[in-house]
Amino acid sequence: MNKDLIIDVKESGVEIALLEDKKLVELHKDNPGQDYIAGNIYLGQVKKLMAGLNSAFVDVGAGKDGFLHYLDMGHNFLKMQDFVTKCVAGNAEGALTQKKSQPELVKNGLITDVLKQGQLVLVQITKEPISTKGPRLSGEISFAGRYVVLVPFGKKITVSQKIQSIDERKRLRRLLTSIQPENTGLIIRTAAEGKSALELDADVKELYAKWESVVKKLRNAVPPVKLVAEADSSIVTVREMLSEEFSNIYVNNEHVYNELHDYISKIYPQKEDILHHYKLQTPIFEQFSVDAQIKNAFGKVVTIRSGIYLVIEQTEAMAVIDVNSGPRTKASQDQEENALMVNTEAAFEIARQLRLRDMGGIIVIDFIDMNSKVNCKKLYDTMREELAKDKARHTILPLSKFCLMQITRQRIRPVVDVEVSELCPMCGGSGKVKSSINVVSDIRHDVKFLSQEQNEKRLTVVTHPFVAAYLTKGIFKKPYHKWEKDYNIKLKIISSNDLSVTEYIFLNSNGDKIEL
């Protein structure tokens, strides 16, 4: 599978499109005005404790206080708090390598036993603000690199479960043990498989330098203050997604191109040649057919080939997807076989839509009813296979007896929503237009006014073809002939496709437009 990353840098923000075999599967939007993005680290202050929710609201400078649940504070929260207190007081000598032991946080404890109102806490955003909700916070600080995740005050070295080779897992553990900084834990990511000690060491050193910068900024810091800002979305996306399958990365901005070039040459030098600076006059999304795919993929109704279509309804906490077969039937197939084929094609598109729109929370899919348990199992396996390509954590439940499938998907940022419809120029969004008989009545009224009040003797009426056809119907008794007789005026009717049904124009005998 070939993967292309298209980066469109504009004044309004950065849009990043991921294409798999030329098909759009992910769309990321970076709003330059959004400061509170996932991964940022803040020194915040506890504003309110909610004993009933076993959580706290923390001021990190956002419009809404961040939400910190007890279970998101992490095992090493007490060590981190002791460290933060020393740093803010200016007593950070040896804080990075402090040996003083603090107990781990009790799993079933109460937040009121750990935090108090006004207390300073070091937190990291795990979910961006969504709708009226503030950011979701974690007390377990981590720094993600290309190959490794560094966890301050951790102890363990954990290897990604996706690395299945026992020998490779042992090799990575051995290498990381030899370069593990004091007082930190390490999580070895899937991308580390097969990498050399030099590459892993460079990644760990870069992450540890970030942690050291936090220590410096903490000294005498006054909350709320941002200590670490996540890199530009283009850098983060490349870091998270770059693999051997990537064929090309196109970017239309020189500054971002240089940043990406420096990053790739440092962490993935063998892939430098896939980065291209796009300089053509044609907009980059138009050149790679991204715009056309966006228009076809977003909206309430999504059409699939063979007439199948999806209806997608999105709320704040839940999404419902209805699968419709449309005219997709074959005489050679029975109802069960046809339902399986429709559902299978829909499953491919639904998996793509979840990634493309970055939909999260609870998703309920209403598939075409099937009676065969074997077919239900096939559909379930197909969905699992397609969503295996999705990096977001998700859970899929088998189909219910009503052929409903339930999916929960990790939500970190708001759903990507692209407006593909326009305000109707005829009804102005009301859904209603003036009836045709009223349009004809208005024209007759204006003809009367122009002939009797303005003394016009010849008029040309330019109107929509439907209205023009009505006015000129018949051979001998055309509707507008009666107006000529009643108002003693000569009329000429011309149709124009440029006008809506409710629009019409009057021209005088010289061909000039008459303003009414």
C-alpha positions as CSV (number, residue, x, y, z in Angstrom):
1,M,0.0,0.0,0.0
2,N,1.3,3.4,-1.0
3,K,0.8,6.3,1.4
4,D,1.0,10.0,0.4
5,L,0.9,12.9,2.8
6,I,-0.4,16.2,1.4
7,I,0.2,19.3,3.6
8,D,-1.7,22.5,2.7
9,V,-0.3,25.5,4.6
10,K,-2.6,28.5,4.5
11,E,-3.1,31.7,6.6
12,S,-6.2,30.2,8.2
13,G,-4.3,27.1,9.3
14,V,-2.7,23.8,8.2
15,E,-4.7,21.0,6.6
16,I,-3.1,17.5,6.3
17,A,-4.5,14.8,4.1
18,L,-3.4,11.2,4.2
19,L,-3.9,9.2,1.0
20,E,-3.7,5.4,0.9
21,D,-3.4,4.2,-2.7
22,K,-4.6,7.7,-3.8
23,K,-7.7,7.5,-1.6
24,L,-8.3,10.0,1.2
25,V,-8.5,8.2,4.5
26,E,-7.5,10.9,7.1
27,L,-7.9,14.7,7.2
28,H,-6.3,16.7,10.0
29,K,-6.9,20.4,10.5
30,D,-4.7,22.6,12.6
31,N,-6.2,25.8,13.9
32,P,-3.5,28.4,14.7
33,G,-5.7,29.9,17.3
34,Q,-6.1,26.7,19.3
35,D,-3.4,26.6,22.0
36,Y,-4.8,23.7,24.1
37,I,-3.8,20.8,22.0
38,A,-3.2,17.2,23.1
39,G,0.4,16.7,24.4
40,N,0.9,20.2,25.8
41,I,2.2,20.3,29.4
42,Y,1.0,22.9,31.9
43,L,1.6,23.9,35.5
44,G,-2.0,24.3,36.6
45,Q,-3.8,25.1,39.8
46,V,-6.7,23.1,41.4
47,K,-9.8,25.2,41.3
48,K,-12.4,22.8,42.5
49,L,-12.6,19.2,43.9
50,M,-15.6,17.0,42.9
51,A,-15.7,14.2,45.5
52,G,-18.8,12.7,43.8
53,L,-16.9,12.3,40.6
54,N,-13.6,11.6,42.3
55,S,-12.0,14.3,40.1
56,A,-10.8,17.9,40.1
57,F,-11.1,20.9,37.8
58,V,-7.7,22.4,37.1
59,D,-7.1,25.9,35.7
60,V,-4.6,25.7,32.9
61,G,-5.4,29.0,31.3
62,A,-8.1,27.7,28.9
63,G,-11.6,29.2,28.7
64,K,-12.9,26.2,30.7
65,D,-11.1,24.4,33.5
66,G,-9.5,21.1,32.6
67,F,-10.9,17.9,34.0
68,L,-8.5,15.6,36.0
69,H,-9.9,12.2,37.2
70,Y,-8.3,10.3,40.0
71,L,-7.6,7.3,37.7
72,D,-5.7,9.6,35.3
73,M,-3.2,10.9,37.9
74,G,-0.8,8.0,37.4
75,H,1.0,5.7,39.8
76,N,3.9,8.2,40.3
77,F,1.7,11.2,41.0
78,L,3.0,11.7,44.6
79,K,6.6,11.6,43.4
80,M,5.8,14.2,40.7
81,Q,4.0,16.4,43.2
82,D,7.0,16.3,45.6
83,F,9.2,17.2,42.6
84,V,7.0,20.1,41.5
85,T,6.8,21.6,45.0
86,K,10.6,21.7,45.2
87,C,11.1,23.1,41.7
88,V,8.5,25.9,42.1
89,A,10.1,26.8,45.5
90,G,13.5,27.1,43.7
91,N,14.9,24.0,45.5
92,A,15.4,21.9,42.4
93,E,19.0,20.9,43.1
94,G,19.2,17.3,42.1
95,A,15.5,17.0,41.5
96,L,16.0,15.0,38.4
97,T,17.9,12.3,40.2
98,Q,16.2,12.5,43.6
99,K,16.3,9.2,45.4
100,K,13.7,10.0,48.1
101,S,11.0,7.4,47.7
102,Q,7.3,8.3,47.6
103,P,4.5,5.7,47.8
104,E,2.6,4.9,44.6
105,L,-0.9,6.2,44.3
106,V,-3.5,3.9,45.7
107,K,-5.7,2.5,42.9
108,N,-9.0,2.9,44.6
109,G,-8.2,6.1,46.6
110,L,-10.0,9.4,46.9
111,I,-8.9,12.5,45.2
112,T,-9.7,14.6,48.3
113,D,-6.9,12.6,50.1
114,V,-4.4,13.6,47.5
115,L,-5.3,17.1,46.3
116,K,-6.6,20.3,47.9
117,Q,-8.0,23.5,46.4
118,G,-5.3,25.9,45.3
119,Q,-2.7,23.2,44.9
120,L,-0.2,23.4,42.0
121,V,-0.2,20.3,39.7
122,L,1.8,19.4,36.6
123,V,-0.6,18.1,34.0
124,Q,-0.7,17.1,30.4
125,I,-3.6,17.5,27.9
126,T,-4.9,14.2,26.7
127,K,-8.0,15.4,24.9
128,E,-8.6,18.9,23.5
129,P,-11.6,21.0,24.5
130,I,-14.7,19.8,22.8
131,S,-17.9,21.9,22.6
132,T,-18.6,23.2,26.1
133,K,-16.2,20.9,27.8
134,G,-12.7,21.9,28.8
135,P,-9.6,19.8,28.1
136,R,-9.1,16.3,29.6
137,L,-6.0,16.2,31.7
138,S,-3.6,13.5,33.0
139,G,-1.1,13.7,35.9
140,E,1.1,11.1,34.2
141,I,3.5,13.1,32.2
142,S,5.1,11.6,29.1
143,F,7.2,12.7,26.1
144,A,6.6,10.9,22.9
145,G,9.4,10.4,20.3
146,R,9.6,8.5,17.1
147,Y,10.8,5.2,18.7
148,V,10.4,5.8,22.5
149,V,8.0,7.4,25.0
150,L,9.8,8.7,28.1
151,V,7.9,8.7,31.4
152,P,9.5,10.8,34.2
153,F,9.7,9.0,37.6
154,G,8.8,5.7,36.0
155,K,10.8,2.5,36.5
156,K,9.8,0.0,33.9
157,I,10.9,-0.5,30.3
158,T,7.8,-1.7,28.3
159,V,7.8,-3.0,24.8
160,S,4.9,-2.5,22.4
161,Q,2.8,-5.7,22.1
162,K,2.8,-5.2,18.3
163,I,6.5,-6.3,18.2
164,Q,5.9,-10.0,18.3
165,S,9.4,-11.4,17.8
166,I,10.7,-12.6,21.2
167,D,14.4,-12.1,20.1
168,E,13.6,-8.5,19.0
169,R,11.8,-7.7,22.2
170,K,14.8,-9.0,24.2
171,R,17.2,-7.0,22.0
172,L,15.3,-3.7,22.5
173,R,15.0,-4.2,26.3
174,R,18.7,-4.8,26.5
175,L,19.6,-1.7,24.4
176,L,17.2,0.6,26.3
177,T,18.3,-0.7,29.7
178,S,21.9,0.5,28.9
179,I,20.8,4.0,27.9
180,Q,17.8,4.5,30.3
181,P,18.2,7.9,32.1
182,E,18.0,7.8,35.8
183,N,14.6,8.1,37.4
184,T,12.6,7.6,34.1
185,G,10.6,4.8,32.5
186,L,10.6,4.0,28.8
187,I,7.9,2.7,26.5
188,I,9.4,1.2,23.3
189,R,7.1,1.9,20.3
190,T,6.4,-0.3,17.4
191,A,8.5,1.9,15.1
192,A,11.6,0.9,17.1
193,E,11.6,-2.6,15.7
194,G,14.9,-3.2,13.9
195,K,16.4,0.2,14.8
196,S,20.0,0.6,15.9
197,A,21.3,1.6,19.4
198,L,22.5,4.9,17.9
199,E,19.0,5.8,16.6
200,L,17.3,4.8,19.9
201,D,19.9,6.7,22.0
202,A,19.4,9.9,19.9
203,D,15.6,9.6,20.5
204,V,16.0,9.1,24.2
205,K,18.4,12.0,24.6
206,E,16.1,14.4,22.7
207,L,13.1,13.4,25.0
208,Y,15.2,13.8,28.1
209,A,16.3,17.2,27.0
210,K,12.6,18.2,26.9
211,W,12.1,16.9,30.4
212,E,15.1,19.0,31.6
213,S,13.6,22.1,30.0
214,V,10.5,21.5,32.1
215,V,12.6,21.5,35.2
216,K,14.1,24.8,34.3
217,K,10.8,26.5,33.5
218,L,9.2,25.2,36.7
219,R,11.6,27.1,38.9
220,N,9.6,30.0,40.4
221,A,6.8,29.5,37.8
222,V,3.4,31.1,38.4
223,P,0.4,29.1,37.3
224,P,-1.3,28.7,34.9
225,V,1.7,28.5,32.6
226,K,2.4,26.3,29.5
227,L,5.7,24.5,29.9
228,V,5.8,22.3,26.8
229,A,4.0,23.0,23.5
230,E,3.5,20.1,21.2
231,A,5.2,20.5,17.8
232,D,3.3,21.7,14.7
233,S,0.7,19.3,13.6
234,S,2.7,18.5,10.4
235,I,5.7,17.4,12.5
236,V,3.5,15.4,14.9
237,T,1.6,13.7,12.0
238,V,4.8,12.7,10.3
239,R,6.3,11.5,13.6
240,E,3.2,9.3,14.3
241,M,2.6,8.0,10.8
242,L,5.9,7.9,8.9
243,S,6.8,4.3,7.9
244,E,8.3,2.3,5.1
245,E,5.0,2.4,3.2
246,F,5.2,6.2,2.8
247,S,5.8,7.1,-0.9
248,N,5.7,10.9,-0.9
249,I,5.2,13.9,1.4
250,Y,4.2,17.1,-0.4
251,V,4.1,20.5,1.3
252,N,3.4,23.9,-0.3
253,N,5.2,26.1,2.3
254,E,9.0,26.6,2.4
255,H,9.2,27.1,6.2
256,V,7.3,23.9,6.9
257,Y,9.3,22.1,4.2
258,N,12.6,23.0,5.9
259,E,11.3,21.9,9.3
260,L,10.2,18.6,8.0
261,H,13.4,18.1,6.1
262,D,15.4,18.7,9.3
263,Y,13.2,16.3,11.2
264,I,13.2,13.5,8.6
265,S,17.0,13.8,8.0
266,K,17.6,13.4,11.7
267,I,15.3,10.5,12.5
268,Y,14.7,8.8,9.2
269,P,17.6,9.8,6.8
270,Q,16.9,7.0,4.4
271,K,13.4,8.6,3.6
272,E,14.7,12.1,2.8
273,D,13.9,11.8,-0.9
274,I,10.1,11.3,-0.2
275,L,9.7,14.9,0.9
276,H,8.8,17.4,-1.9
277,H,8.3,21.1,-1.9
278,Y,5.2,21.8,-4.0
279,K,5.6,25.0,-6.1
280,L,2.9,24.8,-8.8
281,Q,0.2,27.4,-9.2
282,T,-2.7,24.9,-8.9
283,P,-3.8,24.6,-5.2
284,I,-2.1,21.5,-3.7
285,F,-5.4,19.9,-2.6
286,E,-6.8,20.4,-6.1
287,Q,-3.7,19.0,-7.8
288,F,-4.0,15.7,-5.9
289,S,-7.8,15.5,-6.1
290,V,-8.2,15.9,-2.3
291,D,-10.8,18.7,-2.7
292,A,-13.0,16.5,-4.9
293,Q,-12.7,13.6,-2.4
294,I,-13.6,15.9,0.5
295,K,-16.7,17.1,-1.2
296,N,-17.8,13.5,-1.9
297,A,-16.9,12.1,1.5
298,F,-18.4,14.6,3.9
299,G,-22.0,15.6,4.5
300,K,-25.0,13.8,6.0
301,V,-25.4,11.4,3.1
302,V,-22.3,9.6,1.7
303,T,-22.8,7.7,-1.5
304,I,-20.8,4.5,-2.2
305,R,-20.5,2.8,-5.6
306,S,-23.4,0.6,-6.8
307,G,-26.0,3.0,-5.4
308,I,-25.3,2.1,-1.7
309,Y,-25.3,5.1,0.6
310,L,-24.8,5.9,4.3
311,V,-26.7,8.4,6.4
312,I,-24.5,9.8,9.2
313,E,-26.0,11.6,12.2
314,Q,-23.5,13.1,14.7
315,T,-24.2,14.3,18.2
316,E,-21.8,15.4,20.9
317,A,-21.4,12.0,22.5
318,M,-22.7,9.6,19.9
319,A,-22.9,8.9,16.2
320,V,-25.5,6.9,14.3
321,I,-24.8,5.4,10.8
322,D,-27.6,4.0,8.7
323,V,-26.7,1.6,5.8
324,N,-29.0,1.8,2.8
325,S,-28.9,-0.5,-0.2
326,G,-30.5,1.9,-2.6
327,P,-31.0,0.2,-6.0
328,R,-28.2,-2.3,-5.3
329,T,-29.9,-5.6,-6.0
330,K,-29.0,-8.5,-8.3
331,A,-31.6,-11.0,-9.6
332,S,-29.0,-13.8,-9.3
333,Q,-28.6,-13.3,-5.6
334,D,-31.0,-14.1,-2.8
335,Q,-31.8,-11.5,-0.1
336,E,-29.3,-12.8,2.4
337,E,-26.4,-12.8,-0.1
338,N,-27.3,-9.4,-1.4
339,A,-27.5,-8.0,2.2
340,L,-24.0,-9.4,3.0
341,M,-22.6,-7.8,-0.1
342,V,-24.1,-4.4,0.7
343,N,-23.0,-4.6,4.3
344,T,-19.5,-5.5,3.4
345,E,-19.1,-2.6,1.0
346,A,-20.6,-0.3,3.6
347,A,-18.1,-1.6,6.2
348,F,-15.1,-0.6,4.1
349,E,-16.5,3.0,3.8
350,I,-17.6,3.2,7.4
351,A,-14.1,2.3,8.6
352,R,-12.7,5.0,6.3
353,Q,-15.3,7.6,7.5
354,L,-14.4,7.0,11.2
355,R,-10.7,7.8,10.4
356,L,-11.5,10.6,7.9
357,R,-13.9,12.5,10.3
358,D,-12.0,11.4,13.4
359,M,-15.3,10.4,14.9
360,G,-15.1,9.3,18.6
361,G,-17.3,8.2,21.4
362,I,-20.1,5.7,20.8
363,I,-20.9,4.8,17.1
364,V,-23.9,2.7,16.4
365,I,-24.3,1.2,12.9
366,D,-27.6,0.0,11.5
367,F,-26.7,-2.6,8.9
368,I,-29.1,-4.4,6.5
369,D,-30.7,-7.2,8.4
370,M,-29.1,-10.7,8.0
371,N,-30.3,-14.0,9.4
372,S,-27.2,-16.1,9.0
373,K,-24.9,-16.1,11.9
374,V,-22.0,-17.1,9.6
375,N,-22.6,-13.9,7.5
376,C,-22.8,-11.8,10.7
377,K,-19.5,-13.2,11.7
378,K,-18.0,-12.4,8.3
379,L,-19.2,-8.8,8.5
380,Y,-17.8,-8.5,12.1
381,D,-14.4,-9.9,11.0
382,T,-14.3,-7.5,8.0
383,M,-14.9,-4.5,10.2
384,R,-12.2,-5.6,12.7
385,E,-9.8,-6.1,9.8
386,E,-10.5,-2.6,8.4
387,L,-10.3,-0.8,11.7
388,A,-7.0,-2.5,12.5
389,K,-5.5,0.2,10.2
390,D,-6.8,2.8,12.6
391,K,-4.3,4.1,15.2
392,A,-7.0,5.3,17.6
393,R,-8.0,2.9,20.3
394,H,-11.3,1.3,19.6
395,T,-13.6,-1.6,20.7
396,I,-16.0,-3.4,18.3
397,L,-19.0,-5.5,19.5
398,P,-20.5,-8.3,17.4
399,L,-23.8,-7.6,15.7
400,S,-26.9,-7.7,17.8
401,K,-30.0,-9.6,16.8
402,F,-31.3,-6.4,15.2
403,C,-28.1,-6.3,13.1
404,L,-26.8,-3.3,15.0
405,M,-23.0,-2.9,15.6
406,Q,-21.6,-0.9,18.4
407,I,-18.2,0.7,18.3
408,T,-16.4,2.9,20.8
409,R,-13.5,4.9,19.5
410,Q,-11.0,7.1,21.2
411,R,-11.8,10.8,21.0
412,I,-8.9,13.2,21.4
413,R,-10.0,16.2,19.4
414,P,-13.3,17.4,18.0
415,V,-14.8,15.6,15.0
416,V,-13.5,16.9,11.6
417,D,-16.5,18.6,10.0
418,V,-16.4,20.0,6.5
419,E,-19.3,22.0,5.3
420,V,-20.1,20.8,1.8
421,S,-23.5,22.4,1.3
422,E,-24.3,26.0,0.4
423,L,-27.2,28.3,1.4
424,C,-29.9,28.0,-1.2
425,P,-30.0,31.2,-3.3
426,M,-33.7,30.8,-3.9
427,C,-35.1,30.1,-0.4
428,G,-32.3,31.6,1.7
429,G,-32.2,28.4,3.8
430,S,-35.9,28.4,4.7
431,G,-36.7,25.4,2.5
432,K,-39.6,27.3,1.0
433,V,-39.9,29.5,-2.2
434,K,-42.7,31.6,-3.5
435,S,-45.3,29.6,-5.4
436,S,-45.2,30.0,-9.2
437,I,-48.7,31.5,-9.3
438,N,-47.5,34.3,-7.0
439,V,-44.5,34.9,-9.2
440,V,-46.9,35.3,-12.2
441,S,-49.1,37.6,-10.2
442,D,-46.1,39.8,-9.2
443,I,-45.1,40.1,-12.9
444,R,-48.6,41.1,-13.9
445,H,-48.7,43.7,-11.0
446,D,-45.4,45.2,-12.1
447,V,-46.5,45.3,-15.8
448,K,-49.6,47.2,-14.7
449,F,-47.5,49.7,-12.7
450,L,-45.0,50.3,-15.5
451,S,-47.7,50.8,-18.2
452,Q,-50.0,53.0,-16.2
453,E,-47.7,54.9,-13.8
454,Q,-44.5,54.9,-15.9
455,N,-46.2,55.2,-19.3
456,E,-44.1,52.3,-20.8
457,K,-45.5,51.1,-24.1
458,R,-43.1,48.3,-24.8
459,L,-41.6,45.9,-22.3
460,T,-39.4,42.8,-22.4
461,V,-39.8,40.4,-19.5
462,V,-36.8,38.1,-18.8
463,T,-37.7,35.3,-16.5
464,H,-36.9,31.6,-15.6
465,P,-37.8,29.1,-18.4
466,F,-40.5,27.5,-16.3
467,V,-42.3,30.8,-15.8
468,A,-41.7,31.9,-19.4
469,A,-43.2,28.6,-20.6
470,Y,-46.3,29.3,-18.5
471,L,-46.7,32.8,-19.9
472,T,-46.4,31.7,-23.5
473,K,-48.3,28.5,-23.4
474,G,-51.1,28.0,-25.9
475,I,-51.3,29.1,-29.6
476,F,-54.0,31.8,-29.6
477,K,-54.7,32.5,-26.0
478,K,-51.3,33.1,-24.3
479,P,-51.6,34.4,-20.7
480,Y,-49.6,37.5,-21.4
481,H,-51.9,38.5,-24.3
482,K,-54.6,39.4,-21.8
483,W,-52.2,41.8,-20.1
484,E,-51.4,43.5,-23.4
485,K,-55.1,44.1,-24.0
486,D,-55.9,45.2,-20.4
487,Y,-52.9,47.6,-20.0
488,N,-52.5,48.7,-23.6
489,I,-48.8,47.6,-23.8
490,K,-46.7,45.4,-26.1
491,L,-44.9,42.6,-24.2
492,K,-42.0,40.2,-25.2
493,I,-41.2,37.2,-23.1
494,I,-37.6,35.9,-22.9
495,S,-36.4,32.9,-20.9
496,S,-33.0,32.8,-19.1
497,N,-31.4,29.9,-17.2
498,D,-29.3,32.5,-15.2
499,L,-32.4,33.4,-13.2
500,S,-34.1,31.5,-10.4
501,V,-37.9,30.7,-10.5
502,T,-38.7,33.7,-8.4
503,E,-36.5,36.2,-10.3
504,Y,-37.5,38.3,-13.3
505,I,-36.2,41.4,-15.1
506,F,-37.9,44.2,-17.1
507,L,-36.2,45.8,-20.1
508,N,-37.6,49.0,-21.8
509,S,-37.9,49.6,-25.5
510,N,-34.2,50.6,-25.7
511,G,-33.1,47.3,-24.0
512,D,-32.2,49.0,-20.8
513,K,-32.9,47.3,-17.4
514,I,-35.7,48.9,-15.4
515,E,-35.1,49.2,-11.7
516,L,-38.2,48.7,-9.6
